[in-house]
Amino acid sequence: MKKKSIKTLIVGLVSLTLISFSTVTAFAANLSDIICSYSPKAVHITNDYNLKDYLSNSSKNSLNIADYAKSNYVLKYSEPIDVTRTSMAIEIIGHVYPDKIAKYLPFGLGNIITKHTSIIDIGEKSVDSNRWIWDSIAAVIGDNFDNSRRANSRSVNSLKFKMNTEQHVDEIIKNPKNKNLKLNKDIMIKVQKDIDNNTIDPILLKAIEN
């Protein structure tokens, strides 16, 4: 009777260990678990549990995915995809956490753009009719982040502070690095206002931190 009890206890402990181990490993998504496919001028990312879990570990992992996808695209097509890493990272965040960006979108587009899809299609503007949305959000967030990292950020931010929101957005649009982007001023103003008022969701700012 005693031997049977010990055997039962051992079996129970082993089972519990296996269950605990499988639970831990199930929640440990890595970059290699993210499923990406590629077509000319586009990257397609599977919006599944692994993607959500990987992003939950760190919001800046959206940048890691963008870098991973962009690198693999070059390997496949021997040329870079014409989508910035920030825009790609923001689009990933936008589809996984649609509530974070829905308020910036024009009326009627929020439900269409941010609805849950099993595949996130990220393409160049010639094949992706929604590229302007993600580029517009990314341009503002990227500009504010770049300013905060400059050695003379205090003087730069002081100058920006003296501008009103619309003037600041105009400066971003005029930036030479954005000359080839189709940007929407209304979206950009909404994002900039949230940044100025410290009401922007932190996940969007952290998404582009290196």
C-alpha positions as CSV (number, residue, x, y, z in Angstrom):
1,M,0.0,0.0,0.0
2,K,2.9,2.3,0.9
3,K,4.7,1.6,-2.4
4,K,1.6,2.2,-4.4
5,S,1.1,5.6,-2.6
6,I,4.7,6.6,-3.4
7,K,4.4,5.5,-7.0
8,T,1.2,7.5,-7.3
9,L,2.9,10.6,-5.8
10,I,5.9,10.3,-8.2
11,V,3.6,10.0,-11.2
12,G,1.6,13.0,-10.0
13,L,4.7,15.1,-9.6
14,V,6.1,14.2,-13.0
15,S,2.8,15.1,-14.6
16,L,2.6,18.4,-12.8
17,T,6.2,19.2,-13.9
18,L,5.4,18.4,-17.6
19,I,2.3,20.5,-17.5
20,S,4.2,23.4,-15.9
21,F,7.0,23.1,-18.5
22,S,4.5,23.0,-21.4
23,T,2.7,26.0,-20.1
24,V,6.0,28.0,-19.8
25,T,7.2,27.0,-23.2
26,A,3.8,27.8,-24.8
27,F,4.1,31.4,-23.6
28,A,7.7,31.8,-24.9
29,A,7.3,33.0,-28.5
30,N,10.5,33.9,-30.2
31,L,11.2,35.9,-33.4
32,S,11.7,32.7,-35.2
33,D,8.1,31.7,-34.4
34,I,6.7,34.7,-36.3
35,I,5.4,33.5,-39.7
36,C,6.2,35.8,-42.6
37,S,5.7,35.3,-46.3
38,Y,6.7,37.5,-49.2
39,S,5.5,38.7,-52.5
40,P,6.8,41.5,-54.8
41,K,6.6,44.8,-52.9
42,A,4.8,43.2,-49.9
43,V,5.4,41.4,-46.6
44,H,2.7,39.2,-45.1
45,I,2.7,38.5,-41.4
46,T,0.5,35.9,-39.8
47,N,-1.5,37.5,-37.0
48,D,-1.7,34.6,-34.6
49,Y,-1.0,33.8,-30.9
50,N,2.8,33.7,-31.4
51,L,2.8,37.3,-32.8
52,K,0.7,38.6,-29.9
53,D,2.8,36.8,-27.4
54,Y,6.0,38.0,-28.9
55,L,4.7,41.6,-28.8
56,S,3.5,41.2,-25.3
57,N,7.1,40.6,-24.1
58,S,8.1,44.1,-25.3
59,S,6.3,46.6,-27.5
60,K,9.6,47.4,-29.3
61,N,9.6,43.8,-30.6
62,S,7.5,45.2,-33.4
63,L,10.7,46.8,-34.6
64,N,12.5,43.5,-34.4
65,I,9.8,41.9,-36.5
66,A,10.1,44.8,-39.0
67,D,13.8,44.3,-39.3
68,Y,13.4,40.6,-39.6
69,A,10.9,40.9,-42.4
70,K,12.8,43.5,-44.2
71,S,16.0,41.5,-44.1
72,N,14.3,38.4,-45.4
73,Y,12.7,40.4,-48.1
74,V,16.1,41.5,-49.3
75,L,17.3,37.9,-49.3
76,K,14.4,36.9,-51.5
77,Y,14.3,39.7,-53.9
78,S,17.8,41.2,-53.7
79,E,16.4,44.7,-53.1
80,P,14.8,46.4,-50.1
81,I,11.1,46.8,-49.7
82,D,10.1,50.5,-49.8
83,V,8.4,50.6,-46.4
84,T,10.2,52.2,-43.5
85,R,10.8,50.1,-40.4
86,T,8.9,52.5,-38.3
87,S,5.9,52.4,-40.6
88,M,6.0,48.6,-40.7
89,A,6.3,48.5,-36.9
90,I,3.4,50.8,-36.4
91,E,1.2,48.8,-38.8
92,I,2.0,45.6,-36.9
93,I,1.0,47.3,-33.6
94,G,-2.1,48.8,-35.3
95,H,-3.4,45.4,-36.4
96,V,-2.6,43.5,-33.2
97,Y,-3.9,46.3,-30.9
98,P,-6.4,48.2,-33.1
99,D,-7.8,50.2,-30.2
100,K,-4.4,52.0,-30.0
101,I,-4.7,53.8,-33.3
102,A,-8.4,53.7,-34.3
103,K,-9.0,57.3,-33.1
104,Y,-6.4,58.6,-35.6
105,L,-8.1,57.2,-38.6
106,P,-10.7,59.0,-40.8
107,F,-14.3,58.3,-40.0
108,G,-15.3,54.9,-41.5
109,L,-11.8,53.6,-42.0
110,G,-11.2,52.6,-38.4
111,N,-13.3,49.4,-38.5
112,I,-12.1,48.5,-42.0
113,I,-8.4,49.0,-41.4
114,T,-8.1,47.7,-37.9
115,K,-10.5,44.8,-38.0
116,H,-8.8,41.5,-37.0
117,T,-7.3,39.7,-39.9
118,S,-5.4,36.5,-39.9
119,I,-2.7,38.0,-42.2
120,I,-1.2,41.5,-41.9
121,D,-0.4,42.6,-45.5
122,I,2.3,45.3,-45.4
123,G,3.1,46.7,-48.9
124,E,4.7,49.5,-50.7
125,K,2.4,52.4,-51.6
126,S,2.0,51.2,-55.2
127,V,0.3,48.0,-54.0
128,D,-1.0,49.0,-50.5
129,S,-3.8,51.5,-50.6
130,N,-3.5,52.0,-46.9
131,R,0.2,52.8,-46.7
132,W,-0.4,56.5,-46.2
133,I,-2.2,55.8,-42.9
134,W,0.7,54.0,-41.3
135,D,3.3,56.4,-42.9
136,S,1.4,59.4,-41.5
137,I,1.4,58.0,-37.9
138,A,5.0,56.8,-38.2
139,A,6.3,60.1,-39.5
140,V,5.0,62.0,-36.5
141,I,6.1,59.5,-33.9
142,G,9.5,59.0,-35.6
143,D,10.1,62.8,-35.7
144,N,9.4,63.3,-32.0
145,F,11.6,60.3,-31.1
146,D,14.4,61.6,-33.3
147,N,14.3,65.0,-31.6
148,S,14.5,63.4,-28.2
149,R,17.7,61.6,-29.1
150,R,19.6,64.5,-30.5
151,A,22.5,65.9,-28.5
152,N,20.8,69.4,-28.6
153,S,17.4,68.0,-28.0
154,R,16.6,70.7,-25.4
155,S,16.9,73.5,-27.9
156,V,15.1,71.5,-30.6
157,N,12.3,70.7,-28.3
158,S,12.1,74.3,-27.1
159,L,11.7,75.4,-30.7
160,K,9.1,72.8,-31.4
161,F,7.2,73.8,-28.2
162,K,6.9,77.4,-29.6
163,M,5.2,76.0,-32.7
164,N,1.6,75.1,-32.6
165,T,0.6,71.6,-33.6
166,E,-0.2,72.4,-37.2
167,Q,3.2,74.2,-37.7
168,H,5.0,71.3,-36.2
169,V,3.2,68.9,-38.6
170,D,4.0,71.1,-41.5
171,E,7.7,70.9,-40.6
172,I,7.5,67.1,-40.5
173,I,5.9,67.0,-43.9
174,K,8.6,69.3,-45.3
175,N,11.4,67.1,-43.9
176,P,13.4,65.8,-47.0
177,K,13.3,62.3,-45.6
178,N,9.5,62.3,-46.0
179,K,9.4,63.7,-49.5
180,N,8.5,60.4,-51.2
181,L,5.7,59.6,-48.6
182,K,2.1,60.2,-49.1
183,L,1.1,61.8,-45.8
184,N,-2.2,62.8,-44.3
185,K,-2.1,66.1,-42.3
186,D,-5.3,65.4,-40.4
187,I,-4.0,62.1,-39.1
188,M,-0.7,63.6,-38.2
189,I,-2.2,66.5,-36.3
190,K,-4.3,64.1,-34.2
191,V,-1.1,62.1,-33.3
192,Q,0.9,65.2,-32.6
193,K,-1.7,66.6,-30.3
194,D,-1.7,63.4,-28.3
195,I,2.1,63.6,-28.0
196,D,2.0,67.2,-27.0
197,N,-0.7,66.5,-24.3
198,N,1.0,63.2,-23.2
199,T,-2.1,61.3,-24.0
200,I,-0.7,59.1,-26.7
201,D,-0.6,55.4,-25.8
202,P,2.9,54.6,-24.6
203,I,3.0,51.4,-26.7
204,L,3.2,53.5,-29.8
205,L,6.2,55.5,-28.6
206,K,7.9,52.4,-27.1
207,A,7.4,50.6,-30.4
208,I,10.2,52.5,-32.1
209,E,12.7,52.7,-29.2
210,N,15.9,51.0,-30.0
